[in-house]
Amino acid sequence: MTMRRLTIICALCFVATLALAQRITRHYDNVSMSKALMELNDLQHEYTVNFIYDELEDFKVTTDIKHEKLTDAILQIVGFYPIRVVKSGEHEIFVECTHKTDRHLTGTIIDEQGEPVAYANVAILNPSDSTLLSGGVSNESGYFAIPYEQPTVLARISYVGYKTVYRHCNQPNVGTIRMQPDNYTLNGVVVQGERPKVVLQGNSLMMNVEGTVMERLGTAEDVLTRVPMIAKRGEGFEILGKGAPLIYLNNRKLTDLNELRNVQSDFIRSVEVIQNPGARFDASVNAVIIIRTKRAAGEGLGVELSSWSRCGRGYANNERINLTYRTGGLELFANLFGAYNRRKSSGEFEQTVFADTLWVINNKQKDNVRNPFLEGRFGFNYQINDNHSFGGFYQNTYDNVKTRSEYDDDLQADGVPYDHLQNSSVRRDKNAPTHQVNLYYTGKVGQLSIDFNADYTSRKQQSRNQQQELSTEYEDRDVNTESQTRSKMFAEKLFVTHPLWKGLIEVGEEYTNTCWRSRFDNPEGYITNSNNEQHESNIAPFMELRQRLGRFQLSAGLRYEHVESEYYVNGIRRDDQCRTYDDFFPSFSVSTSAKNLQLSFSYAKRTTRPSYWQLSSDVTYENRLNRQTGNPYLKPVKYHNLNAMVMWKWLYLMTNFSHCVDPILYTAGSLEEDSKVNFVTYLNYDHADWLTVTLGAQKNVKLCDRITWTPQYNMSLMKPWFKSLFNGQEKSFSHPMLTLQLGNIVLLPHDWLLQADFNMHTHGNTGSNIWVDCTNPMLSLSVSKDFFQRRLNVKLTGNDLFNGGINHVMLYSNRMMYRKMEDNDSRCIQLSLQYRFNVTPSKYKGTGAGNSEKNRL
């Protein structure tokens, strides 16, 4: 009897598993909603679909359902129709029209070539005063069905890039409506309307990638260079006026920006730029970029191979392998990334020190860097059902950098030659192992959405430097230093979301706990040995409310952070260097739109905490006249950010004003026992302000039937207000800088794509005690071609063809003036190859916790 019961239970579990995993694949072409629902009901046995046949008969369905669960399939065919889908109990689904009436205004919208126009807006107006009665949008076949009540109505059909059509309707069926492009001619070139690539959503700027030429650019890295307000700086990105942002791929924060080269541009649905992040994000986050990919589909094994090579004076080669396996609700993935970079750079600087003696140091330096890098990640994602999923990943990184440097120093004292130093050094930096673990859960219970993430990070960093100084006039020196840093961080983040009135409310908390240890040794005794330790914990509850009132979208958030920081030297707690911070960080935004005009305004208070290196008392030996250290007494920096955005059709204007309290800058003093030795550290200054204004445009221009030119031009003005002491006198650093970005994309037949970009800026200040004494005119060209139905992409790029990326800057700090020229080998040739098979975007939904703290480490 026991065996029989066990057999029955196993059989029932097997049947339940089959039902859970049951998927639907169907094609519908202008089929009535009622017929489609009946067929979906018959294709499975887990749910019973209930609806009134006559109520939904006028709604037509045109769509492709590919391996979807029943609930997702129903939501897909419902689309934008005024239809409600409600799940009752475990096995009942009810589908009903939200507007109960016997009349449905129906018709089909096509373009000038007879092709269906999907997602066109259809508004039903009162003919007497044009008040809005109801509305809807067309489906993928251009068909629409909108409930209405009075006998005669005025229909207004509109779509961006096309002329608006008005129809007086006294019959339910208006037939076929043909729309005409809203074109105009500019110097003989036809400029044609199209779906806007850039729109405002609340306090965010959203660039659509799906369905635009941006899909063809190659990788996510290429797409980001085309987003307004984003500028590429070296290997990273910067939001103009905001600094480096956090970058998310769907919900997962990217810790390695090289991963951007692994995300295909045609997988991307949109890119969102949040210039004033709300309460959900850590208070130290000034800007966020969210890359959203298309919905993953398909099962089985997916393979993606990519290779990227760079050749200038040095060279680099990156290889990546991605493996994905999907079956049912389970996704397994493994990523392996390897790189070998060899960089060559050179520079010159002149350092003037105003001490009891006027010291002038002229330096010429050459660096040769070799950097093998290896990173591996594996993980899983399991979707239990439509409302619950969980997953995790483990990542390990090996990073080894070897730098050989040669530099000559000519020293003068009061204009008289003092010494000549010939220096050479070998520095080895080993960052291994670096362990990172993420676990997440997302779920929905009724109308309550739940999101939980937990992260653990462990790092070990070692640095050894062997330096030889040969002096013409004085003793030679051999300086050997060794430092070791260990850090561990645990973080968790939980927030829930629930509908409230005409919007939703979000409530959550985030906790991080960090331990950072550093040890520094110099056996020759030129620098004092040190052994420091820092412990920091941060608990932050937050709440954000988002509402839609008529044409206005409003959001307001508040985040409270309690931070406790403890500082130890040689195992002894330093009470005077321990800190406790309690602060509130409010945020607010409002946005609205009227026809082609979109407006947005936002405010947020943010902070930046000093990095652990900036707080450390470890000393770095540059040469016998220069040393650098941190400052354990540094205070966090506070920002008050105001942001306004205006968008009209394909033109946009963005302004940002920041008031910065306690900015952290370099300052130079003298060593107590030897006044000629320059001792550089960090110091909080009183305040700094800056205003950034960006004017831009992005438009498609059809040159002929199969050639499209997409120019994207931005002009930004950055005006700072800052003063600091230099050589005993107050000096102003308030000269504005103008930046010009000219991007061009030409789409050619046979899957060819050309790109041409030109960037430059004027001389000026950057909001700190630095003067930029160059314009950096940089021209880059690229050509790419797709093969084998876009499975293989080949791209050739020439960066900075005229070598305009050489930097010239001047730093004014207390008693020191520092002039530097640096050539980072920006002129180079790049070749990338990417091949993929059965690859779709990952379903991983983990957002991570303690993301800003990871950056500090």
N, C-alpha and C positions, 0 to 999 in steps of 0.2 A: 504493500500500500504506500509506504514511504517513497519507494522508487517511482511509483506511478505519479504521485503528486509532484515529485521533483521533475519528472519528464514533462508534465503539463505546464509547470511554471517556466521551464526552459523554453518550451514551444511558444508560450505567450510572450516571453521576453524577446524571442526571435522575431515574432510577428510585429511586436511594438517597434523593434529596431528597424525593420523594413519600412514600416509606416513613417517613422521619423526621418529616414533617409530618402523617402520618395520625392522625386523631383519631376518637374513638368517642363517640356519643351514643345512649344506650339507657335504657329505663324497665323496671324489674323490680318485680313485685308478687307477693310470696310465691312466688318461683321457687326451685327447689333450686339449691344452689351448683354442683353438677355440671353442670346444664343451662346455667347462666349462663356458666360457664367454657368450655364447649364452643362456645357462641355467640360469645364474645369471641375465641376462637381462630380461628373461621371468618371473623370480620369484618376480619382483618388478615393480613399475610403476612410481617411482620418477625420475629415470635417464634413459637415452638412452645410451647404451654402443656401441661405434663405433670402429671397427677394420677390418683389412683385413684377411679373413679366411685363405688363403693359407700361409700368412706370419707367422702365429703363429701355424700352424698345427703340426709342428715337436716338439714343446715344450709340454712335458707331465706334468701332475699335479697329485700329491699324497699328500693329506692333509685332515684334518678335520676342517671344519668351524663350530664354535659353537656360535650361537646367535650374529652374527656380522652385522654391517651396511655394505651396498654394497661396499663403498669405502674401508673399512678395509678388506672385503672378497676378493676384487680384488688384493689388495696389498699382501695378504697372499698367493694367488695362483701364483702370479708373482714371489715372493721370490727373488732369486738371479739371475734370468734370465736377459739378456740384453734387458729389455723391459721397456718402459717409459709409465707412467700413468699420464694423464693430464686432469684436470677438467676444462671445458669451460662453462662459464655462470652458470646458476642455475641447469640445468638438462641435461648436456652433459658430457660424459666421453669418452676420446679417449685413446686407447691402441695400441701401435705400437712398433715394434722391432727397437732398436737403431742402429743395424748393418745391413744395407740393403744388402742382398746377397741371391743367390739361394741355396747355399750350407750350410748345418747344420751338423756338426759332432755330431753323436748321439751314445749312448751306455748306458750300465748299469754297475754299480760298486758294487761288493759284497765282503764280507770278507771271511775268511777261512771256516766259517760255513755256507756259502750261504746266510747270512743275508745282506740286503741292507746297503751300507755305505753312509750315508747322509753327505753333506757338504764337500765332498772330493774336493780338488783343481785339476782342469783340465786345463793345459796350452797347447796351440797350438803353436808349434815352427817351424821355418824354418829349414828343414833338413840339409841345407848346412852350416849354421853358428849358429844354435840354438837361433837365435833372437826370441823374443816373438812377435807373431802375434795377438793373442787374447787369451781369457781365460774365465773360469766360474767355477761353482761348481755344484755338484750333488744335486738332491732334496731328499726328505724323502724316496723315493723308490729306490734311488741310480742312477736314470736316469739323463742324462745330454744332452743338446742340445746347441751347440756353433757355431755361424756363422763363416765361413771361406771362403777364395776366391781361393787360388792356389790349383792345382789338388792334390799334394802330400804334406802332412804335418807330423810332428813328434808330437805325443801327449804325454805329461808328466802328469801322474796321481800320486798325493801324498796326504798323510794323516798322521798326527802325530801318531807315534807308529807303522806305517806300512812301508814296503819297497816300495820305489818309483818304478813305472812301466813306461816303455817307449814303445810306439807302433808307427811304421811307418804306415801311413794310406793313401790309395789311393781310398778308398770307403767311402761314407758318414756314413755308419753304421759300427761301430767297434765291435758290439756284446757285450758279457758279459766279463768284466774284473775282475778277482779274485785277491784280494790283500792278502798278507801274513804278519803276525805280524813281527815286527822287534824285535826279542827276543834275550836275551843272558842269560847265566847261571852263577850264583854266588853261589859257595859252595853248589851246588845241588839244589838251589832254582831258579825257572824260574822267571825272571824279565821281565814283559810284557809291551809293549808300550800302552799308553792311551792318551786321550785328556789332554793337559796340564791344570792343575788346576790354575797355577800362570803364568800370562803374564804381559808384560809391555805395557802400552798404554800412549804415551806421557810421562809426568812426574809422572804418576800414576802407582801403582802396583795393578793389578786386579786379584782377585782370583775367579774362576768359582766355583759355588756351584751346579748349576743345572746339573744333570747327573753324579754327583760324589758321593763318600761316605759321603761327607759333608752334603748331604741332610738328612742323618739319625742321625745327632748328637743330635737333640732335639730342641734347640732354637737358636735365633740369638746370645745370650750370649755365648753359646757353640761354635758357628761358629767363632766368633771373636777371641777366644783363639787360634784358629788354623791358623790365618792369619799371615804370616811373618811380622816382625817388630812390632807386637802388643803384649803387655804384660799386664796381669791383675794385678792391684795394689789395693788390698782391694776390694771395691765395684765398682771401676772404671777401666778405661783402660788407657794405656800410649803407645805412639809411641816412640820407643827407640831413644833417642837423641833429641826428640821434645816435650815431655811432654804430657799433657792431650789433646786429640783432640776434635773437635766438631763432633758429630755423627748424621748423617741424615738417616732417613728411607725414601727411595725414595727422595722426595724433602722436607720432613718435618724434622726440627731439633728436636731431642729428648731432652726434659727437664728433664725427669725422666728415668734414666737408667734401672730401674726395668721393663720398658716396653720391654726391649730386651728379657726378659723371656717369653713374650707373643707372640713373632713372631716365628712361626714354621720354622725350618730349611728347610723343603721341600717347603716352599713358596719363599725362597730366590733364586734369579737368580745369583747374583754375589755380591762381596764386593770389593769396591775400596778404596785404601789408597792413599791420596794425601799428600805427605810430604812437598811440597812447593806450597801452594795454590796460585792461580792466583789473578788477580785484583778484581774479583767479590766478593771475601770474604773479610771480615773486616781485616784491617792490623794487628790486634792483634791475628789473628788465625794462629797458627804455623803448624797445621796438621788437616786433615779432613778425616773422614771415612764415606763412602756412602754405605748403604745397599740397594740394588735394588731387588725388589720382582718380581715375575712372573706377567704376565698380568692377571688382575681380569676377571673372567668369571662367569656366572650364575646369577640367580635372586632369589628373595624371601628372606626369613628370614634365617640369619646365626647366630649360637650360638657357643660360645667358652667359656669353663670353665677351669680354671687352678688353681692348688694349689701347693704351694712350702713350704716345712718345713725344718728347720735346727735345729740340736740339738748338742750342745757342752757343755760347762759349762753354757751357756745361751741357749736360744732358740728363734726361729723366725718362724712366720707363715704368708704367703702372699696368698691372694685370689684375683682372678680377674675374672670379667665377661665382655665379649664383645658381643654386639648385633649389627647386621648389617642387614639392609633391602634395597634391590635394586629392582628397577623397571624402565625399560627404561633407561633414562640417569640420574635418580635420585638415590642417595645413602644417606641413613640416618644411623648414627652410634651413639652408646652410649657405654662408657667404665666406669666401676666402679672398683676401686682398693682399697683394704683394707689390712692393715698389722698390726701386733703387734710383736714388737721385744723386747726381753729382753737380754741385753748383759752384760757380766761380763768380766772385764779386770783388770789386775794388772801390777804394774811397780815399778821399783826402779831407783832412780837417785842420783848421787853425783854431787854437784855443788861447784866449787871452785872459790872464788872471790878474786882477787888480788887488794885489796884496801890498805889504811894505816894499816889495820889489815888483816891478811890472814884468810878469812872466809871459812869454809868447812861445807856444809849442806848435810847430808845423809837423804834420804827420801824413805819411803815405802808407796805405795798408792794402794787402791782398789776402783774400780768404779762399781756401779750397775746401769744400764741404762734401763729405760722402755720407749718405744716409740710407742704409737698408731698413725696410719697414715691412712688418708682417702683421696682419690682423685677421682673426677668425671669429665667426659668430654662428651659433646655431640656436634654433628655438622652435617653438610651436605655437599654434593658435587653434583653439577649438571652439566652434560655435555650437552650443548645445541646442538652441532653437533660435527663433527670431528675436528673442528678448534677452538672451544670456550668452556671453562668451568670455573666455579667459585664455591666458597664454603667458609665455615668458621666453626670455632668451639669456644666453651666457655669451660674453665677449671677452677675448683676451688679445692684448696688443703687445708687440715687441717693437721697440724703436731704439736704434743705435746711431748716434751722430758722432762723426769724427771730423774735427775742424783743424786744419793747418793754417796758421796765420804768419805772415811776415810783414813787419812794418818798421819804418825808420822814423825817428823823432829828432828834430832839430830844436834845441832849447836856447832861448835868449833871455837874459836878465837885464832889464833897463836898456834894451837895444844892443847889448854886447853878447856875442856868442858865449854860451855857458857850457853846453855839452851836446854830444851826438850819441844817440842810443840806437843800436841795431838789435831788434827784438825778433824772436821766433818763439812760437808756442804750438803745442799740440793739446787739443782739448777733446776729451771723450765724454759724451753724455749718453748714458744708458737709461732708458725709461722702460723697465721691464721687471717683473710682469705687471701689467695693468689689468685687473679683473673688474668686470662690470656685469651685474645681474639685474634684470627687471622682471617683475611679475605684475600682472594686471587682471582686473575683472571689470567688465561693463555689463550692466543689466537694466532691466526695466520691470517694475512691479506696478501694474496699473498705469497711472500717469507719472509715477515717480521714476526718474532716470538716475542710475548710480554709476559712478566712475571711481575706481580705486587703483592706485599704483604704489609699488614699493620698489626701491632701488638700493643696491649696495655697490660701493666702489672702493677698490683697494689699489694703491699705487706705490711703487718704489722707484725712486729716481737717484741715480748716482752720477757724479760729475768729477772728473779728474783733469787737472790742467798742469802741464809741465811748461814752464816759461823760462827762457834764457835772455838776459839783458846784457849786451856788450856795450860798455861805456868807453868813450874816447878819453875822458878826463878823470873819471872816478872809478870806483871799484865795480867789477862785474857782479851780476847777481843771477843765481838760480833760484827760482821761486816755484815751489810745488804746493798745490792746494788740492784738497779733496773735500767734497761735500756729499751728504746723503740726506735725502728727504723721504719720509714715509707718511702716507696719509690714508685715512679710512673715513668713509662717510656712509651713514644710513639715512634714508629719507623715505617718507610715505606721504601720500596725498589722497584725500577723499573728498568728493563733493557730490551733492545731489541736486537735481533740477526738477522743478514741478511747475505746471501751468498756473498762472495767477492772473485773474482778470483778463486783460487783453495782451498778455505777454507771458513771462515766466520769471521765476525767482530761482537763484542759484545760491546754495549755502555749502561751505566746505571748510576744511582746515588742511594745513601743510606743516610737516615737522621735519627738521633736519638736525643731525648730530654729527659733528666732525672732530677728528683728532689729527693734528698736523705736527710732525716732529722733524727737526732739522739739526744736523751736526756738521761743523766746519772745522777743518784742521789745516794748519800751515806749519810743517816741522821746522822751517828756518826761523820762525818767530817774527817775520815782518808784519804779520797780521795776527791779532788775538784769536785764539781758538774759541769756539762757541758751541753751546748745546741748548737749543731752544725747543719749547713745546707749547702748542696752542690748542685749547679745547673751546668749541663753540657749539651752542644749541640755539635753535630758532623755532618757535612755535607761532603759527600765524593762522588765526581764524579769518574768514572772509565771507562777504555776502554781496551779491549783485542782483539788481532788479532791472529787467528789460520790458518795456511796454510800447505799444503802438497806439497812438491817439490821433485818429484821422490820418492826415498826411505826415505826421511827425513820428519818428522813432526816437524813443528816449531810453537811456540807460544810466544807472547810478550805482556805484559800488563803493565798498569800504573794506579795507584790509588793515588788520592790527598785527604788528609784529613785536614779539618779545624776544630779545637776543641777549644771551649771556656769554661773555667771552672771558676766558682765563688764560693768563700768560705765565709760563714757567721758564726760569733760567737755571740750568744745571740742577733741575729737579726741585727748585725752590720757587714757590708761588710769589709773583711780584704783584702785590695788591695795588700799587699805583698804576700798573699797566693793565689791570683787569677792568672790564667795562660791562655795563648793563644798559641796553637801549630799549625804550618803549616808545613806539610811534604809530600814528594812524596815517594811512595812505588812501585818501579819497580819489575817486575818478568819476567823471560825468561826461556824457555825450548827448548830442541832439542832432538829428539829420532830417531832411525833408527833400521833396522833389516836386517839380511842376513842369510837365511836358518834357522838354529836353534839358532842363536845368536841374542840377543836383547840388545840394548844399550840406555841409557837415561842420560841426564845431565840437571840440572836446577839450577837457582839462584832466590832467593827472599829476599827482605828486609821486615822485619816484626817488630812489636812492641808489648809490653805488658804494659798496663796502670795499675797503682796501683789500688787495690780494694778500695772501699769506706771505708772499715774498716781500711785499711793501711793508708789512708789519714786522718782518724779521730783523734781528740785529746782526745777522751774518754780513761779513764784509767781502766784497769782490775786489780783487787786486787787478787794476788795469795796467799800470806801470808805476814807477817810483814817485810820480807826481800826481797820480789820480787813483782814488779809491771810491767805492760806492757801497752804500748800505741802505737798509730800510729804516722805518721809524715806527716803533711800537705805540707811539702816542697819536697816531693818525686818527682822525674822526671820519665817519662816513660822509659822503657827499650827498646833498639833497638837491633835487630838481623840482621845479614847478613848470610844467609844460603846457602851453596853450597851442592848439592846432586847429586850423581852419582849411577846408577844402571846397572848391567850387569847380563844377564840371558842366560844360555845355557842349553837347554832342561829342566831338572828338578833341575838344580843347579842355585843358585842365589847369587850374591855378591852385597851388598849395602853399600855405604859410605855416611856419612854426616858430614860436618864441619860447625860449628857455631861460629861466632865472636859476642860476646855479649857486648854491651856498656851500662854502668850505671846499672849493675845488682843490684837487691834489696835483701839485706840479713839482718839477725838479727845482732844487735849490742847491747852491754851492757855498761851502764855507771852508775854513782852513783847519788843518790838523793842529791841535793844541801844542804838541811838542815840536812841530815843524811847519811854519807858516807857508812855506812854498808848496806843501802837499795839498792838493785840492780834494776836499771831502764832499762828495755829492750824495744827497739824500732826498727824501720827499717831505713836503710841507703843505699844510692846509692854508690856502689863501682865503681872503674875506668872501668875495663873490665874483661871478662873471655872468654876463648876459650875451645872448646871440639871437639874431633873427635870420631865418632862412626862408626865402621866397623862390618857388619853382614854377615856371611857366612851361607847359609842354603841349605837344600834339602828337597824335598817332592816327594814321589814316591809310586806307587801301586805295591805290590808284591803278586802274586797269589800263595798261599800256596797249594791249591788244587781246585777242581772244584767249590766249593761253599764257600770257605773261602779266604778272601782277607785281607792282612795286609797293612796298610798305615802308614809308619813312616814319621814324620816331625821333623827334627832336625835343630836347630839354635844355632849358637855360635856368641856372640857379644862381641866386645872389645870397651870400652869407655875410652878414654884418655883425661883428663881435663888439662887445664893450668890456674891456678888461685893462687893469693897471696893476703893476707890481714894481718893486724896487730893483733898480739896477745901478750898481756902483754908487750907492748912497742917495740916488735920486729916483723920483717916481717916473716911470716910463709907461706910455700908453701903447696898447696892442689892439687897436680898434680899426685897422684898415680892412675894408671889405674885400671879399674874393668872389669873382664871377666864374662859374663853371659852365662849359658848353659840352653837350653830348649829342652827336649826330649819328643816328643808327639807320641803316638801310638794309632791307631784305628784298631780294628779287627772286620770285618763284618762276621757274622756267619749265617747259615741257620735259617729259621723260624723267621726272623725279630729280631734276637738278635744282640746286639752291645756291644762290650767291649772297654773301653778306659783306658789307663795307661799313666800318665804324671809325669815327674820328672824335677824340676827346681832348680837351685842353682846359686850362684854368689860368686866371691872372695871378700876379703877385698879391700877397696879402697875409693877414693873420688868421689863425685857425681857432680863436677862442681861448688861446693859452699864451704863454710867453715865447712863442715860436713865430718867426717870420719866414714865409715860404718865398724863396728867391728864384723861382723857376716857373715855367708855364706848362711843362710836360705835354707838348703836342704829340699825340700818339695816333697813328693810322694802322688799322688792322684789316686784313682781307681774308675771306675764307670761301671755299667751294666745297660742296658735298653732293653725294650721289647715293641713291638707294638702289639696291639690287634685290632680286628674288622676292618680289612682292613685299619689299621693305623689311625683310628679315636681316639683310646685311646693309650696314651704312658705312661709307668711307668718307672721311672729312679731312681736308688739308687746310691749315690756317697759317697765315703769316702775321705775327704779333709785332706791334711797334716797329714798323718797317723802316722808319727814319730815325730810330734810336732816340726818341724824345723823352723816354722814361727816366733819364738821369735826374736825380733829385739834388736840389741845392736848398739848404735850410740854415737858419741862424737861430740859436737859442740864447736868450738873455736871462741870466739867473744870478741875482744878488751880486757877487763879485766876479762872475765869470761870463765871458762872451764866447760862444762856440759856433764856428762856421763849418758846415759839413757838405761835402759832395759825395754822393753815393751812386754807384752804377750796379744795379741788381740783375743785370743781364736780362732785361725785359724783351729785347729784340730776339726773336727765335722763330723757329718753324715747328708746328705741331701736326702730328698725324694720328688720327684715331680710327680704330676699326671696332665695330660692334656687330655681334651676331646673336640672334635669339631664336629659340624654338619653344613654342607653346608657353610663352611667358605672359603673365598678367600681373597687375599690381598686387602687393601683399595685402592680406586682410588684417594684419596685425594692428591692434587698436590701443596698445600701451602708450601713454603720454609721458611717462617718467615722472619722477619726483626729485626735488632738490636740484633742478636743472641749472639754476644760476650758481649754486654752490659748486657744481662740477666745474664750471668755468673758472672759479676762483682757485681751484686746486690745480 
